[in-house]
C-alpha cells in the first residue's frame, strides 16, 4: 500500500469551495494509486467561529484563567469539527472515509498540555481503515496521553501531526498545503518577483523555517529531517508540485537543482515583533553572567546575543520587552530597550567560505539608509536586526542585490 499524507491548513478548509478543492487533491492522489491520509487544522483564523483563537477567547470570556487540561479539551474541538466536515465533503463526492481524532489515530504524547510532545505513533487503526479502501481524515494539532487525556501540540501542531503520521505509516511523502505555492526566495507579499525554490535539502529548509518563514512549523521540519521523509509544500490553486524537501539523492533523481551549490544566498527570511535589549556593564563578571540565568528562570527566550567585556545586546519577543526591563532592573541592571525591531536573515550555504557577502549586505542597507542595530552569523546565515519600519525595504533591497529573482 502506497500511502500519502495530505495536510490542509485552516485557510484551505475554511469554505465549502476550498474544501472541495482540497477534496480534489485527495481524488488526484487516489487516481495515482495512492492511499491518502488527510490531516486538517481548525477552519479559518482569528474571528472564524471554530478557529483556535476564537475558542480561547470564548473560554476566557467566562473567567480569566483556564486550566491547561480543560483548555486542550476545548481547543481540540476545532480540528475535530474540521475533520468531520471534510469527511462530509468527501462523502458528497462518493469517497468513503473515516474520521479519527489525534488520539484515535494513535498519536501518543506526554502530558504537557498546550505544547505536548509526541512520544510515539501507533498507526494500526489508520492502516485498518486504509486497507478497507477509505480515506482517513485525522484531526490535526492533537493527541492523547497513555491515560487517554486529550492534549494539543502547540501552534502549527497540525504540521507535526501530519509528518509524524507520515513517518509511522512509511508514507511516500507528506503534502503540506498552505497559502503560498511553495518555499520562496522571499515572502511574495513583500517581494512580488520572489521565485519558488522547487527543491531543497532538509538542512536548507530547516534554516529557512528557523529564521522566520511560515511555510511549515519548526517541529514538523525537525521530525522530517530526522526521519528523512520527503515533504512537498504546495498550494490548492497551483497545478505544480510546489517545493520538494528531501535528501540530495532524491533531488537528483527528480532532476532538481541543488540551490546551495549555485548561490551563496538562496532565500531571505524575516522575524518581526522583536525588541533589542542593551546593557552596559560596570558590575563584576559573575553578576553579568547572572543576566542569562535570571531570564531563564522567568522562561524568557533570547536570541542574537552579542557579548562584549563592557556590554551585552540580545533580542526578545517584543511583548516580553517590559517584563525583561522589570526583571533586570529589579536585579540592579540599567537597560536600554529598542522596539519595535525585526530580524532579516540571508540564508545560504557555506557563506563563511565566501568572502564579501557581509560587505554586500552592509553596503546595500547603508545605501538605502537602513540602520543596522546588530548582526549575527553562522555557517549558513547572516542576520541583521533593524527597526521594524525598515524591514520590508531591507528585504526588497537584499533580494535585488543578491539577484534572487534570477536564481530559479
Helices and strands as residue ranges (DSSP letters): E 3-8, G 10-12, H 16-31, E 35-40, H 52-62, H 68-92, E 97-100, E 107-109, E 118-121, H 124-131, E 135-139, E 142-144, E 150-152, H 157-168, E 173-177, E 199-201, H 202-210, H 218-227, E 231-234, E 243-246, H 248-253, G 259-261, E 265-280, H 285-297, E 303-307, E 311-317, G 318-320, H 321-330, E 335-348, G 351-353, H 357-367, E 372-377, E 381-387, G 388-390, H 391-401, G 404-406
